[in-house]
Amino acid sequence: MELKGLTDEEFDSLYPIKMKKLSGTHWTPVDVARKAIQFLDTDGVEAVLDLGSGAGKFCLIAGSISKSKITGVEQRENLVQLSRKLAANHQLQNVNFIHDDLQNLDFGCYDAFYFFNAFEENINLTDKLDKDTSINLELYHTYIKLIREKFESLPAGTRIVTYCGDAREIPDCYRLVKSGNKGKLRYWEKEV
Ligand SMILES: C[S@@+](CC[C@H](N)C(=O)[O-])C[C@H]1O[C@@H](n2cnc3c(N)ncnc32)[C@H](O)[C@@H]1O
């Protein structure tokens, strides 16, 4: 089955029931994934990183559309295993998943980035991903600072797409190119 033409309902039915229930809140809608990868996948882009890849929805859809290498980094091992299984089932050889905290990755190894509000779980317990989630404001601010510094260090022309959230993680050296989906989907490019 080709993933790129699926509706949200069809895509989410690939997940076990528990993961399917989380989709409306935590996983990227199909139309957002399509729009995001179209913006990120410009000339010269070879490697795209999804920061906090969850159950792999963005990466799997992006990988079915793009020829670039799509990597997801995710801290929850069960989600990484599920994502890898789906990538294998659909023979997506350009998609891979790393089980790690995203702060350990060298952003310089990637050309473009997708970020769906991964740190929100530290400040908002609505529809928790699992029982371990708890409020940690300090951790939230630490992550925002860290990711801003990493984005700041990337070359001019680097593109990021953010979905939801207030884009606090985006440094001032990035220009908002456009936005969509009632302002929730934002397209950024580094200027200097
Ligand atoms: C809103 S979900 C987005 C999932 C996926 N990007 C998608 O769009 O379908 C955010 C994910 O980020 C993960 N996450 C949060 N903080 C992280 C960190 N420091 N390192 C790795 N993953 C993290 C969470 O476990 C969660 O699965």
The ligand as an SDF file (V2000), in Angstrom:
LIG
                    3D

 27 29  0  0  0  0  0  0  0  0999 V2000
    3.8840   16.0770   19.1440 C   0  0  0  0  0  0  0  0  0  0  0  0
    4.7880   14.5670   18.9820 S   0  0  0  0  0  0  0  0  0  0  0  0
    5.1990   14.6790   17.2530 C   0  0  0  0  0  0  0  0  0  0  0  0
    5.4870   13.3620   16.5890 C   0  0  0  0  0  0  0  0  0  0  0  0
    5.9270   13.4070   15.1400 C   0  0  0  0  0  0  0  0  0  0  0  0
    6.9290   14.4060   14.8920 N   0  0  0  0  0  0  0  0  0  0  0  0
    4.7720   13.6290   14.2140 C   0  0  0  0  0  0  0  0  0  0  0  0
    4.6970   14.7630   13.7690 O   0  0  0  0  0  0  0  0  0  0  0  0
    3.9580   12.7710   13.9430 O   0  0  0  0  0  0  0  0  0  0  0  0
    6.3280   14.9880   19.8230 C   0  0  0  0  0  0  0  0  0  0  0  0
    7.2460   13.8040   20.1020 C   0  0  0  0  0  0  0  0  0  0  0  0
    8.4970   14.3510   20.5580 O   0  0  0  0  0  0  0  0  0  0  0  0
    9.0610   13.4310   21.4580 C   0  0  0  0  0  0  0  0  0  0  0  0
   10.0770   14.1420   22.2690 N   0  0  0  0  0  0  0  0  0  0  0  0
    9.8510   15.1080   23.1930 C   0  0  0  0  0  0  0  0  0  0  0  0
   11.0250   15.5490   23.7110 N   0  0  0  0  0  0  0  0  0  0  0  0
   12.0030   14.8180   23.1090 C   0  0  0  0  0  0  0  0  0  0  0  0
   13.4280   14.7870   23.2430 C   0  0  0  0  0  0  0  0  0  0  0  0
   14.0470   15.5950   24.0840 N   0  0  0  0  0  0  0  0  0  0  0  0
   14.1310   13.9220   22.4740 N   0  0  0  0  0  0  0  0  0  0  0  0
   13.4900   13.0840   21.6240 C   0  0  0  0  0  0  0  0  0  0  0  0
   12.1400   13.0510   21.4590 N   0  0  0  0  0  0  0  0  0  0  0  0
   11.4080   13.9090   22.1910 C   0  0  0  0  0  0  0  0  0  0  0  0
    7.8920   12.8980   22.2610 C   0  0  0  0  0  0  0  0  0  0  0  0
    8.1990   11.6660   22.8630 O   0  0  0  0  0  0  0  0  0  0  0  0
    6.8150   12.8170   21.1750 C   0  0  0  0  0  0  0  0  0  0  0  0
    6.7660   11.5240   20.6390 O   0  0  0  0  0  0  0  0  0  0  0  0
  1  2  1  0
  2  3  1  0
  2 10  1  0
  3  4  1  0
  4  5  1  0
  5  6  1  0
  5  7  1  0
  7  8  2  0
  7  9  1  0
 10 11  1  0
 11 12  1  0
 11 26  1  0
 12 13  1  0
 13 14  1  0
 13 24  1  0
 14 15  1  0
 14 23  1  0
 15 16  2  0
 16 17  1  0
 17 18  1  0
 17 23  2  0
 18 19  1  0
 18 20  2  0
 20 21  1  0
 21 22  2  0
 22 23  1  0
 24 25  1  0
 24 26  1  0
 26 27  1  0
M  CHG  2   2   1   9  -1
M  END
$$$$
